[in-house]
Amino acid sequence: MPMQTENRESQAYSDKSKTITFTVPDEREDETRRTLITIYEALREKGYNPINQLVGYILSEDPTYITNYKNARSLIRRIDRDELLNTLVKNYLGV
């Protein structure tokens, strides 16, 4: 019996050269969406044009485009800008 277990383990470990990817896009994207909505609402409540402010932040990565109101500036820093752009393009294209 030990030989059978050893053979199975050998087979499992022999595939180490393959790359295994693990992603949880839906959960991460949902969290990003909720965060952006919170930031959008904070900007709107303060009288800013939220779209213009968010675009300014995305292009420059300058957090001063985002208000401190409701902790929005701190929230935007939690979102990786590359991931945000990736998600925005994917959603825009519907892919």
Number of C-alpha atoms within 10 A of each C-alpha: 5 6 8 9 10 11 11 11 11 11 11 10 10 10 10 9 7 7 7 7 5 6 7 7 10 9 10 14 15 11 13 20 14 12 17 18 13 17 25 20 17 21 23 14 13 12 9 16 12 20 12 11 19 20 12 16 17 17 11 11 14 11 18 12 19 24 19 16 14 14 13 20 17 15 16 22 13 10 15 11 15 10 13 16 13 12 18 13 12 11 10 9 8 7 7
